[in-house]
C-alpha cells in the first residue's frame, strides 16, 4: 500500500545459530519478502565476536562492523537485530543505546526482556522506536503477535504453555522409554539436544523467561521474571510418569500465568495435565501455548520452539512488520500504562495435587496420613495402594481435590515427619484444563 | 505510540449472531480496547433488515440506519463492518461501494471473498482502503494474521485444516457413538449445531470458501473457490470410521492446498489422517489449521471456529489493527502482484487411498481385484479381509501406496464393474502428514 521502495536496512549483531539463520532466510526469500512488504530488506551490516569463525552461511561479502556499538549512530541502519543474548553485557547495552538513538530493535533475547522489559519498552516508546521480540517466545510460533494483535479483543483468563523444547524432549523420552532423568539427559546431551550445562533448560529458567513475556502480553503488565515460582524437572521420576499415565495424566513442564484475587500468579513447574488436553499432545522438542480468551475461548498454538529456521522465521516476521510500517506498543499497551499488579504468593495458589509417599506397609499407616490431610482440610480424590509387602516399603499415591498450596505444604511437612513415611513425599501439581 | 485520541467510528451492518456479538464485545471491553489501541472504538451506526427484532443485545441506544448504503458516503464513519453474509446482494454491493468511497471494510464474509476477493482487493488497494477479514476463516483463530504477518517470512509448502465445526462435530459423534450420518445429523439439528438446510456445512461449501482464502494467503494468489475439488461427508459410513481406527487413522473433512508441479491443488474432502497427528486431535466443533512453513516447520492452530464470541473476537481484532493504523495488503501481497497459477486438475493429484469393497465371498475375487489394480499400477499397502461368508457379501478393505487420482479412478471404475463386486466401491483419500 505504501509506495516507498527504499530498503529496510538491517544490522545483524550476533552470528550464532539464530543470526546465521536470519542471514540465510533474508537471502533465500529476498524476492518473496520484497513482494510481501513492498520493499527489500537489506543486510546493511553484520557484527559478531569472531569475524573468522566457521559459520553455516558466508558473511564475508557483508559489511562487517567490529564494534556493534558503532551501529547505533550509523544513519545507514534502520534496525538493529540483537541476537547475542544475555540479561546484561553487550546485549543490554546495545539495545539500550540503539533505542536511545531512536533505532528500531528486533531481538530474540527473552532473558533481557523478561528482566528489563518494562524499562526498555518505556525507553523505546519515549524515542518513538520499535522494540519487537517475536522470536523471544516459542520460536517460530507467532504467539507474541497473536496475543498483542490477533487476540487483543479479549481479556485473557489464563495463559499456559510448554516453552522449552529440551525439557519437553526429556520428559517425552522418559515417558516413552521408562528411563530415569539422568540417563535421558545424558543421551540428549550426546545427541546435541541439550547443552553441556543443562540448567537453563531443565531447571526452568529459560521457560520462565518466556512465561514472564507471555504474562506481560496477556495481561498488559510489566514482565516480572523475578516473581515467578520456578521448579525444574530433575525430580520427576519414572514411577511418577507411570502413575500419571494410570491416573489419566501426562507430566509436562508447564508455565502458567493468570490473574487471581491475590494478584498475578506465575508458575513454572512440572504439572500433570489431562492426557486428552491439546497441551498434553505437544511432544518431543515442540512448544505449545494455550491462551484462554474470554470471548474466543481457548486458542492452541503448537510448533517448533527453537532452532535456526523457526527462530529466524520469527525475527524476520518482525522485520516484515517494520518494513510495512506497522507498529504496536511493545507489550500491547503503552509502556506508561503497563499494569503492575500485586504478586500472588505461591502459598495462595489453589489447585489439585498428586502425592507419592514411600511408607512402611503396616496397618494404620493410611489412617495416620488421612488424619493429617483432614487436619489441613485437604480432601482426597483418589488413592492407589497396590501390592503388599508387610513390614517393608511400599508406595502410596493419592490425588487431592482442590486445596491451597499453603495447606498442602503444611500437610506434606507433617506427613514427611511420620515415622512410617520413609522418604520425602513427592508432590506434583495437577492443572485443570 | 500514536497520540491520536479520536475514536475509530464503526458502522455495523448485520445484527445476527455475529453482529450482536461485536456490539457486545465492543461495549464490554471498551476500556481495554481503548488502552490497547490508544483510542476508543465507537459504534457510530448500526443497520439490519429488521429494527425491532428481538436480539441478544440492546441496540436501541445506537444510531440506526435504515439503508446501509447511506453509510458509504457518511463522513462520520471510518469503517463499515459487513456482517450480512452472502456472495452477492447487499453484502457485495455494500462492500464494493464502501471501498469505492475509500472506507475501510471489515467483513466475516468468506463466501464473498472466496468468489470476489481478488477484484475487491484490487478495488480496496486502488482507493487506499483497508479490507480485513480475520473472522472469515476459522472464527476466533487468528490464522489470517498468522499467514499474512506472523509466518510471512516463510514459503508455505502446504496448508490444511478442519474448517467447519458442524461437519467435524458430526464426524466426531459418528466415531464416538458408531451411529450413521443421518442419525447424527438429525440430532445435531435438534441441538442447534446444524442448520435445517445443512448443505453448506456437510457438503463442504462453507469449508471450501475458507480454504480458498487460506490458499490465497499462503501462496499469495487470487482466491479460486471455483477451482476447488469439493466432496462432503454424507457418504462417510460408520464402517469406514471403524476401519480407519483399525488402520491408525481418523476421518476428517479436510481442506488441503499446495502448489504442485501441475499448479495450485485445492481439495476439500473426507480424509484419513494419522491418529497421532495434531489435526486428528481437533474434535467436536473445534477448527484447526496447520501451515507447513519452509523454515519454521509445521505450525498448528486450534480453537473455536464459529459462534458469537470467537467470530466477534476476530472482527474486533481487525478493528484494533485499523485503530492502531496498521495495514497489510489484503491477501499479503499487493493485489496487482497476486499470483494466478494454473489449477492442478484433480486427476493429477498423487496420494494414498483407502478402498472398501463389498464382494461375494468366493475364491478368486481378490485375484481379480488385485489384477485390476496392478493393471493401473496401483500398489497395495495393506489389506483387510476378515470373516468368511461363502457365497455371500463380505467387505474387503485395502489401502494403496502413493498413486495418481487418475489411476485410482480408472481402477475403481473397472473394479465397480466386476460381477463379484456388489456395491459401488467406497474411496477415501489418505493424507500423509
Interface residues (C-beta under 8 A of the other chain):
Chain A: X1 X21 X25 X29 X32 X33 X35 X36 X38 X125 X128 X134 X139 X140 X141 X142 X145 X146 X149 X150 X151 X152 X153 X154 X155 X220 X278 X281 X293 X294 X295 X296 X297 X298 X299 X300 X301 X302 X303 X304 X309 X310 X312 X313 X314 X315 X316 X317 X319 X320 X321 X324 X325 X326 X327 X328 X329 X332 X333 X334 X337
Chain B: X1 X21 X25 X29 X32 X33 X35 X36 X38 X125 X128 X134 X139 X140 X141 X142 X145 X146 X149 X150 X151 X152 X153 X154 X155 X220 X278 X281 X293 X294 X295 X296 X297 X298 X299 X300 X301 X302 X303 X304 X309 X310 X312 X313 X314 X315 X316 X317 X319 X320 X321 X324 X325 X326 X327 X328 X329 X332 X333 X334 X337
